[in-house]
Amino acid sequence: MCHINSAPDQKYRVTNESFAYLTTLPFYAKRATCKMEEVENYACLCPAGFTGVYCQYQDYTKCYVNITQPALYKGCKDEYPDSEDYLYSI
């Protein structure tokens, strides 16, 4: 947080870059006072399948996978016979 020395009641949040300028460059260091403050911001995450500010909306994610190599959408026919490890006919 920083404030201009002529108006100490008005505080401003600044970026890291601005903070560096205001505290290291003599021109600004004479005109502004800055100090770092640690602030806690609480946040929550919605459980899977819920969205919204209060996690009130149920919105399931739907995915579609299209495997193109090998081109499974063409089907396997006799090219790949079923085995104990994998059933190509499904």
Secondary structure, 3 states (H helix, E strand, C coil): CEEECCCCCCEECCCHHHHHHHHHCHHHHHHEEECCCCCCCCCCCCCCCEECCCCCEECCCCCCCCCCCCCHHHCCCCCCCCCCCCCCCC
